[in-house]
Amino acid sequence: MHKKVLSEIALYYGDVSMPQNFEIQRGSLILDGMKSELSNTKFKFSKEWDKLTRYIVEHINVKHDLVLINKDTWTNIYKPNEKTIPLLNIDPVNLKNSPDYVLLYGLKTDDCVVRIHYDDNRRKGRSWDIPLTDNKFIMFPSTCMYYLTNNQKDSLNFVQTITYEFV
């Protein structure tokens, strides 16, 4: 008897464990993201963003043999008690130019939950909830619909979104 896996939905998550004295300055990354949002321009290169994305790309490559390249990035700001609409980071009519993975990174997050929707063969409409906290990441296929819920009542939550292409 043989087995061949034809399809898999993999979710990657964990801490961003930078070496001492090379930690990501999340406050600086928040300011960089807010500058691009306020000026209505594409997110430009920043040293802190580069440290984050290099960490993710290199660790995913070494641990899971995935070679990823950056496609796009932006910073999301969520108000207290805000729940997003369902989000999907692919363009169904232009799959060739759509990203393969989406990564959510907790810049300043408190009591934030990400719900990821997926299908398990004929068992449709499944979902999985995972908390997103400071300095943690969640990466999953961009074909999965998801939404974020900011459950706390006092402050804003900041989440960096990065999309990747699999090569």
C-alpha positions in Angstrom: 0.0 0.0 0.0 1.3 3.5 -0.9 0.4 7.0 0.0 0.9 10.2 -2.0 -0.1 13.5 -0.5 -1.7 15.6 -3.3 -2.5 18.7 -1.4 -1.8 20.1 2.0 -2.8 23.3 3.9 0.1 24.2 6.1 0.0 26.9 8.8 3.3 28.2 10.2 3.4 30.2 13.4 5.6 31.1 16.3 7.9 33.7 17.9 10.3 35.9 16.0 13.4 35.1 18.1 16.0 37.5 17.0 19.6 37.4 18.5 20.3 39.6 21.4 20.9 43.3 20.4 19.2 42.6 17.0 15.6 42.6 18.2 13.0 44.1 15.9 12.1 47.6 17.1 8.3 47.2 16.6 7.6 50.9 17.5 9.8 52.0 14.6 8.1 49.5 12.2 4.7 50.9 13.3 5.8 54.5 12.5 7.1 53.4 9.1 3.8 51.7 8.4 1.8 54.7 9.6 3.9 57.1 7.4 3.0 55.1 4.3 -0.7 54.9 5.3 -0.9 58.6 6.0 0.9 59.6 2.8 -1.2 57.0 0.9 2.0 55.5 -0.7 3.4 52.0 -0.9 5.3 50.8 2.1 9.0 51.6 1.5 12.0 49.7 2.7 12.9 50.0 6.4 15.7 48.4 8.4 13.2 46.8 10.9 11.0 45.4 8.2 14.1 43.9 6.5 15.1 42.2 9.7 11.6 40.7 10.1 11.3 39.5 6.6 14.8 38.1 6.4 14.2 36.2 9.6 10.9 34.7 8.3 12.3 33.8 4.8 15.5 32.3 6.1 13.9 30.3 8.9 11.1 28.9 6.7 13.7 27.9 4.2 15.9 26.1 6.7 13.2 24.5 8.8 10.5 23.7 6.1 12.4 23.8 2.8 10.2 26.6 1.4 11.8 29.3 -0.7 9.9 32.5 -0.5 10.3 36.0 -2.0 8.5 39.1 -0.8 5.6 40.3 -2.8 3.9 43.1 -0.9 3.5 44.5 2.6 1.4 46.9 4.6 0.5 47.8 8.2 -3.0 47.4 9.5 -4.4 49.4 12.4 -7.4 47.9 14.3 -9.6 49.9 16.6 -10.8 48.4 20.0 -13.5 45.8 19.5 -13.0 45.9 15.8 -13.7 42.8 13.7 -12.5 42.8 10.1 -14.6 41.7 7.1 -13.4 38.3 5.7 -10.1 38.9 4.0 -8.6 37.1 1.1 -5.2 38.0 -0.4 -5.6 36.5 -3.8 -7.2 37.8 -6.9 -9.4 34.9 -8.2 -9.3 36.3 -11.8 -5.5 36.7 -11.7 -4.1 33.7 -9.8 -0.8 33.8 -11.7 0.1 37.2 -10.1 -1.4 36.5 -6.7 0.7 35.7 -3.6 1.1 32.2 -2.4 1.3 32.9 1.4 0.2 35.7 3.7 2.0 36.4 7.0 0.5 38.4 9.9 3.0 39.8 12.4 2.0 41.2 15.8 3.6 44.6 16.1 1.5 45.8 19.0 -1.3 43.4 19.6 -3.4 42.7 22.7 -6.3 40.2 22.8 -6.3 39.7 19.0 -7.6 36.5 17.4 -7.1 35.4 13.8 -9.8 33.0 12.4 -8.6 31.1 9.3 -11.1 29.3 7.1 -10.3 26.2 5.1 -11.8 23.2 3.5 -10.8 19.6 4.5 -11.8 17.7 1.4 -15.6 17.3 1.6 -15.7 18.7 5.1 -16.2 22.3 4.0 -16.3 25.5 6.1 -13.8 24.6 8.7 -12.0 27.2 10.7 -9.2 27.5 13.2 -8.6 30.3 15.7 -5.2 31.4 16.8 -4.2 34.3 19.0 -1.9 36.9 17.6 0.3 38.6 20.1 3.3 40.9 20.2 6.3 39.6 18.2 4.5 36.5 17.0 3.7 35.5 13.4 1.1 33.4 11.6 1.7 32.4 8.0 -0.8 30.5 5.8 -1.8 30.0 2.2 -3.2 33.1 0.6 -6.2 31.0 -0.7 -7.5 30.8 2.9 -10.0 33.4 3.9 -9.4 34.9 7.3 -10.4 37.7 9.6 -9.1 39.4 12.7 -10.9 40.2 15.9 -9.6 42.9 18.3 -11.3 41.9 21.5 -9.7 44.4 23.9 -11.4 47.8 24.7 -8.6 50.2 25.4 -6.1 50.6 22.5 -5.3 50.1 18.9 -3.8 46.9 17.6 -1.0 47.1 14.9 -0.5 44.1 12.6 2.1 43.9 9.8 0.9 41.9 6.7 3.5 40.5 4.3 2.6 38.4 1.3 5.1 36.0 -0.3 5.5 34.1 -3.5 6.7 30.5 -3.4 9.6 29.8 -5.8 
